[in-house]
Amino acid sequence: MSLINEFRETKERIKELEERLANLKQDSKLQKELEFEEKLRALMAEYNKSLRDITLIIDPQATRSAARSTTTRTRSPRKTKQYNNPHTGDVIETKGGNHKTLKEWKAKWGGDTVESWVTLLD
């Protein structure tokens, strides 16, 4: 798109938005909502209360349930795996793959081979 076309299109969108803004300013519902917000903010300032304080006063259960939902785990915990090395007889128990000896085994005998030695404990 050429720069002049972009300019004209932007100018047209600005006109449409200005018309929409003028219509919203005349809307009685918007006027009532703005008046309510203004009075509420003045009342909050008069009593030195924040929006969180108001929410706690009106619906104390909402904050508790929100706190509970944020602390829940999104993923189940990892299962413990036990690796039995048939060559050395060593046994390793781990929940992750970041184990020094396990990495050495995988480097020496290969990942697929070492994974065939696994037993799930959980």
C-alpha positions as CSV (number, residue, x, y, z in Angstrom):
1,M,0.0,0.0,0.0
2,S,1.3,3.4,-0.9
3,L,1.9,6.0,1.8
4,I,-0.8,8.3,0.4
5,N,-3.4,5.5,0.5
6,E,-2.5,4.6,4.0
7,F,-2.8,8.3,5.0
8,R,-6.3,8.5,3.5
9,E,-7.4,5.3,5.1
10,T,-6.1,6.4,8.5
11,K,-7.8,9.8,8.1
12,E,-11.1,8.0,7.3
13,R,-10.8,5.7,10.3
14,I,-10.2,8.8,12.5
15,K,-13.4,10.4,11.2
16,E,-15.4,7.2,12.0
17,L,-13.9,7.0,15.5
18,E,-14.7,10.7,16.2
19,E,-18.3,10.1,15.1
20,R,-18.5,7.1,17.4
21,L,-17.0,9.0,20.3
22,A,-19.6,11.8,19.7
23,N,-22.4,9.3,19.8
24,L,-21.1,7.7,23.0
25,K,-20.8,11.0,24.7
26,Q,-24.5,11.6,24.1
27,D,-25.5,8.1,25.4
28,S,-27.4,8.3,28.7
29,K,-26.2,4.9,29.9
30,L,-22.6,6.0,29.5
31,Q,-23.3,9.2,31.4
32,K,-24.8,7.2,34.3
33,E,-21.8,4.8,34.4
34,L,-19.3,7.7,34.3
35,E,-21.2,9.4,37.1
36,F,-21.3,6.2,39.2
37,E,-17.5,5.7,38.7
38,E,-16.7,9.3,39.7
39,K,-18.9,9.0,42.9
40,L,-17.4,5.6,43.7
41,R,-13.8,6.8,43.3
42,A,-14.6,9.9,45.5
43,L,-16.1,7.7,48.2
44,M,-13.1,5.3,48.1
45,A,-10.8,8.3,48.5
46,E,-12.9,9.7,51.3
47,Y,-12.6,6.5,53.3
48,N,-9.1,5.7,52.1
49,K,-10.1,2.3,50.6
50,S,-8.7,0.5,47.5
51,L,-10.5,-1.5,45.0
52,R,-9.2,-4.7,46.7
53,D,-10.7,-3.5,50.0
54,I,-14.1,-2.9,48.3
55,T,-14.0,-6.4,46.7
56,L,-13.2,-8.0,50.1
57,I,-16.2,-6.1,51.7
58,I,-18.6,-7.0,49.0
59,D,-17.6,-10.6,48.2
60,P,-15.0,-12.1,50.6
61,Q,-15.4,-15.5,49.0
62,A,-14.2,-14.3,45.6
63,T,-10.7,-13.6,46.8
64,R,-10.4,-16.8,48.7
65,S,-11.5,-18.9,45.7
66,A,-9.2,-16.9,43.4
67,A,-6.2,-17.5,45.7
68,R,-7.0,-21.3,45.8
69,S,-7.2,-21.5,42.0
70,T,-3.8,-19.8,41.5
71,T,-2.0,-22.2,43.9
72,T,-3.2,-25.4,42.3
73,R,-0.7,-27.3,40.2
74,T,-1.2,-27.4,36.5
75,R,0.9,-30.6,36.0
76,S,1.0,-33.8,37.9
77,P,4.2,-34.6,39.8
78,R,6.8,-36.7,38.1
79,K,6.9,-40.4,38.9
80,T,10.0,-41.9,40.4
81,K,11.9,-44.2,38.1
82,Q,14.4,-46.9,39.1
83,Y,17.2,-47.8,36.7
84,N,18.9,-51.2,37.2
85,N,22.2,-51.4,35.2
86,P,22.6,-55.1,34.2
87,H,26.3,-54.5,33.4
88,T,27.4,-53.1,36.9
89,G,24.4,-54.0,39.1
90,D,24.1,-50.4,40.1
91,V,20.6,-49.0,40.9
92,I,19.5,-45.3,40.5
93,E,16.2,-43.8,41.6
94,T,15.3,-40.4,40.0
95,K,12.3,-38.3,39.1
96,G,14.1,-36.5,36.3
97,G,16.7,-37.2,33.6
98,N,19.3,-34.7,35.0
99,H,21.2,-37.3,37.0
100,K,25.0,-37.5,36.7
101,T,25.3,-41.3,36.6
102,L,22.3,-41.7,34.4
103,K,23.8,-39.3,31.9
104,E,27.1,-41.3,32.0
105,W,25.2,-44.5,31.3
106,K,23.3,-43.0,28.4
107,A,26.5,-41.7,26.9
108,K,28.2,-45.1,27.3
109,W,25.3,-47.5,26.4
110,G,22.9,-45.2,24.5
111,G,19.6,-43.6,25.7
112,D,17.3,-46.3,24.3
113,T,19.2,-49.1,26.0
114,V,19.3,-47.3,29.4
115,E,15.5,-46.5,29.1
116,S,14.9,-50.2,28.7
117,W,16.3,-50.7,32.2
118,V,13.6,-48.5,33.9
119,T,11.0,-49.5,36.4
120,L,8.3,-47.1,37.6
121,L,8.0,-46.9,41.4
122,D,5.0,-44.7,41.9
